[in-house]
Amino acid sequence: MTQQEKIGLLEEMFEVDAGTLRPETALDTLQWDSMAMLSLIALVNEKFGKRLNGTQIKAFKTVQDILEVME
């Protein structure tokens, strides 16, 4: 999966327009709340077979941080 496809998944999750997110986008400019965090856990588990924990999620500051765990 390309980086742009991963960003597309995140744009769907955050319910923002396509082309809105960039790797440098700060999560605090988005609706980065407990529901988004739960959605991210489900997305990463389902699409990439990885499990995220609370410590990892709390450390995320940008879209790039999320992309790195999707690799």
N, C-alpha and C positions, 0 to 999 in steps of 0.2 A: 504494500500500500504506500502510495506516495505521500509526501508531507502535505500536499494540497488536499488530498483525499482525507487525511486525518484532520486537517483544519476544517474541512467540510463537515465532518462528523461533529466537531466541537461547535461549529456554527449552528447546526441543527439542535444540539443539546442546549446551547445558550439562547436559542430562538432569536438569532440575529440574522440579518441579511447576508446572503452569500457574498464573499469578498470583503467582509467587515473585519475579520480577525487576521492578525499578523502574529508571527512568533513573538514579537516584542510587546504585544498588547498586554497591559497589566490586568490581572484578574479583578482587582478592586474597581476597575472601570466597568465591569460586567456585573451581572446578577450572580455573584459568587457567594452563595449562601448554602445552608445545610442541604437544601433540596438539590442544588447544582452538584454539590459534593457527592451525594448519594447517586445521582444520575451518572456522574463520572465513574464512580466505583463500578456500577453496573455496565457501563459502556466498555471500560477497559477490560473487565472480566469477560464479557461476552465476545468482543471483537478480537482481543489480543491474548486471552487466557492468562491474564495477570491479576494478582490481587493487590489492592492498595490498602495501606493502613492509615490511621488518623494522623500519625506523625508525618508521613509522606505528604498527605493532602494539605496539612497546615503549612508545610514548607513551600508549596507552590505559590509563586508570585506572578508569573507570566504564562502565556500560552506555551512558550518554549519549554517551560518546566514540565508541562503535561505531555508535550510531544516527545520528550526524552523518555518517558516511561512507556510510551506506545511503541517504541522500537523493538 
